[in-house]
Amino acid sequence: MKYLSSYFFFLLLLVTFNGTGLLAQDKTIKYLQDEASRTIKKDVNDTLPDYWKRGGIANLVIAQGSLSNWAAGGDEFSISINSFLNLFSFYKKDRNSWDNTFDFNFGYVNTTSLGSRKNDDRIDLLSKYGYALNNKLNLSGLINFRSQFFKGYTYDDNQKFFASAFLSPAYILVAPGLDYKPRENLSIFLSPATSRWVIVKDDMLAARGLYGVDSGKHVNYEIGAFASINYQTDLTSIINYKVRLDLFSNYRQNPKNVDMFMTNNFSVKVGKFITANYNLDLIYDDDVKLFGENNTSPGLQVKSLAGIGFQAKF
């Protein structure tokens, strides 16, 4: 009887212990479930700022024309395609800034009288780092690469002459200097000691001694002064104007003959994805002697393109 009482007492303790453990376990599970479903308020101080701004613009213009028994004359058929891509990535944190842009232009035209030829082809990559000395002046360093993708020709009396190709020419420019920004959309960069490399990779073009590179060589090194002005503004609620002007004076040869590269773009917003564009490029390079008699004279190069087409911003 004594052993039987002890047995029942032990059994009672076991049941009580298990019941208490299960009750504690149920409370623990309920607590974990409540914590998992609880909405956590995000502290504003926990949000990391985004120091990068990225985006781009893509533009495509297509024009086509045809004539039949047209008394005024003209090409029976013509088609042109012009495209433009601009990508940018800007970084800004405290006094440090890093601006990167990539431009690609390509145009193609085909007519019954002239055949097929390109009318635009440009690659332009620019990277500029700045350290702010004050609100308007940065100590900066700039790297610029400019070339084209496809072969180019000059035309005389319906004859074409090979004149350019990828990396022929190409321009690489490295410039330390000061970047003055008197307002948000205006930048004036000045460098008194800029290195510029002119590259002619194609052997045939290099043998002709074009673009200031000695005959038979592929690279010409220049050092000089460089200035770059970039400005963008909204002329009206639908018209945007953007201009870039680069000037370079070669200390080693004819420093008074300043090389110039200028591009102007007017963009008119017609609809959500439709824009009208006018682009005017002006180039003067004292070493580009493809004009005049026997191709011995430099000259002002002018390119003017206008059209309406699709534009997408991202």
CORBELHU-V895992 format. One record per backbone hydrogen bond with DSSP energy under -0.5 kcal/mol. NH is the residue of the N-H (numbers start at 1). CO is the residue of the C=O. Records with the same first field share a line. If there is no record, write none. Layout:
NH = CO / CO
//
This chain:
5 = 1
6 = 2
7 = 3
8 = 4
9 = 5
10 = 6
11 = 7
12 = 8
13 = 9
14 = 10
15 = 11
16 = 12
17 = 13
18 = 14
19 = 15
20 = 16
21 = 17
22 = 18
23 = 19
24 = 20
25 = 21
26 = 22
27 = 23
28 = 24
29 = 25
30 = 26
31 = 27
32 = 28
33 = 29
34 = 30
35 = 31
36 = 32
37 = 33
38 = 34
41 = 39
46 = 43
47 = 44
51 = 49
53 = 90
55 = 88
57 = 86
58 = 312
59 = 84
60 = 310
61 = 82
63 = 80
65 = 78
67 = 76
71 = 69
73 = 70
78 = 65
79 = 110
80 = 63
81 = 108
82 = 61
83 = 106
84 = 59
85 = 104
86 = 57
87 = 102
88 = 55
89 = 100
90 = 53
91 = 98
92 = 51
93 = 96
96 = 93
97 = 130
98 = 91
99 = 128
100 = 89
101 = 126
102 = 87
103 = 124
104 = 85
105 = 122
106 = 83
107 = 120
108 = 81
109 = 117
110 = 79
111 = 115
112 = 77
115 = 111
117 = 109
119 = 107
120 = 107
122 = 105
123 = 147
124 = 103
125 = 145
126 = 101
127 = 143
128 = 99
129 = 141
130 = 97
131 = 139
132 = 95
133 = 137
134 = 137
138 = 179
139 = 131
140 = 138 / 177
141 = 129
142 = 175
143 = 127
144 = 173
145 = 125
146 = 171
147 = 123
152 = 164
154 = 161
156 = 159
159 = 156
161 = 154
163 = 152
164 = 152
165 = 168
167 = 148
168 = 165 / 169
169 = 199
170 = 167 / 199
171 = 146
172 = 197
173 = 144
174 = 195
175 = 142
176 = 193
177 = 140
178 = 190
179 = 138
180 = 178 / 188
181 = 136 / 179
183 = 186
186 = 183
187 = 230
188 = 180
189 = 187 / 228
190 = 178
191 = 226
193 = 176
194 = 224
195 = 174
196 = 222
197 = 172
198 = 220
199 = 170 / 197
200 = 218
201 = 167
206 = 202
207 = 203
208 = 204 / 205
209 = 206
210 = 205
212 = 287
213 = 210
216 = 206
217 = 214
220 = 198
222 = 196
224 = 194
225 = 249
226 = 191
227 = 247
228 = 189
229 = 245
230 = 187
231 = 243
232 = 185
233 = 241
235 = 233 / 239
236 = 239
240 = 238 / 267
241 = 233
242 = 265
243 = 231
244 = 263
245 = 229
246 = 261
247 = 227
248 = 259
249 = 225
250 = 248
251 = 223 / 249
252 = 223
253 = 250
257 = 254
258 = 256
259 = 248
260 = 284
261 = 246
262 = 282
263 = 244
264 = 280
265 = 242
266 = 278
267 = 240
268 = 276
269 = 238 / 267
270 = 268 / 274
271 = 274
275 = 309
276 = 268
277 = 307
278 = 266
279 = 305
280 = 264
281 = 303
282 = 262
283 = 301
284 = 260
288 = 285
289 = 287
290 = 288
291 = 297
295 = 292
296 = 291 / 293
297 = 291
301 = 283 / 299
303 = 281
305 = 279
307 = 277
309 = 275
310 = 60
311 = 273
312 = 58
314 = 56
//
